[in-house]
Amino acid sequence: MIIYNVTTNIDNDVREEWLQWMKSKHMPDVMATGYFSECKICKVLVEEEQGTTYSAQYTCAGMKDLEDYRSKHGPRLQKEVTDKYGNKAVSFRTLLEII
């Protein structure tokens, strides 16, 4: 099992709106692609000078599913975030293997 982890630092002035949008729109859209079996969002417990950091985690069966998602859906869904929040949301992605 693979966890596709998207860590995002979001400006505090749009934090609540972004969090609601993630839960009600973006994460359901990612799940609707059919490549992931579960998802969750966590707040990263670290003090930051600017913004708040969250970790969105999507679990899939293996690398093939993740590669297919990233090639077929990832760019479009990432663009939606960029179009909506611009530089107020800065993300990086990591892959984790459940052992």
N, C-alpha and C positions, 0 to 999 in steps of 0.2 A: 504494500500500500504506500502511496505517495501523498504527501501533503504539499500542496501548492500554496505557499505563504506569501501574501502581499502585505508588506508593512507600509503604512501611510502616515505621514505627519500632516495634520490638517490644521490650518489657521483657526484659532479659537473663535473668530467672528463668524465662521460658517460651520463650526463643529457640530452643533445640534442638528442643523439642516442636513449636513453630509451624512451623519450617522443614521438619521431617519431614512434618507434616500438609499443608503447602502442596504439597510434592512428591508425596505419595502420595494425597491426597484432593482438595484444593481446585482445584489447577491441572488435574488430569485431569477434574474436573467441569466446569470452564470450557471445556476443549477439547471435551468431549462434547456441548456445545451445537451444534457444527458451524459456528460462525461464524468460527473462527480457524484459521489454517494452521500456526502454530507458537507455542511459548511458551518462555520461559526466565526464570530468576531470578538476579539479580546482587546481590552485596553492595556497598553504597555505601561507598567508601573515604574515610570522614571520621570523625574522632574525635568522639564524642558524650558528653555528660555522663551521659545516661540512655539506655539501650537501644542497639540496633543497627538500622541502616536497610538495607532491601532494596528492590530494584526488580523487580517481576514484570512482564514484558513479553509481550503477546499481539499477534500480527500477524494482520491481516485484510485482505481485498481492498480495502475502501473504506468510506466513511462509512455507507452503507446497512446493511451488515452490522453495524457497530458500534452504530448506532442501534437496530437490531432486537434485538441482544444486550442492550443496556442496558434496553430496555423490557420484554423478555420474560423475561430471566433474571437480570440484574444485581441487582435488589433482593433476590431470594431468596438468591443466593450471597453478597452482602455481609452479609445478616442472619446467615448461618451463621457468618461470621467474628466478627461482633459478639457473637452469642450464646455463642460458644466462648471468646473472649478479652477481651471487654469493652473497657475503656480501656487494657488492656495492649498493644493493637495500634491504632495511630493511622495512618490512611492518607489519602492524597490522590491524585487521578487527574489525568493529563495525556495529551494526544493528540499524537502525533508523526507527521509525514508523511515517508515514505522518498522521497528525491529522487535 
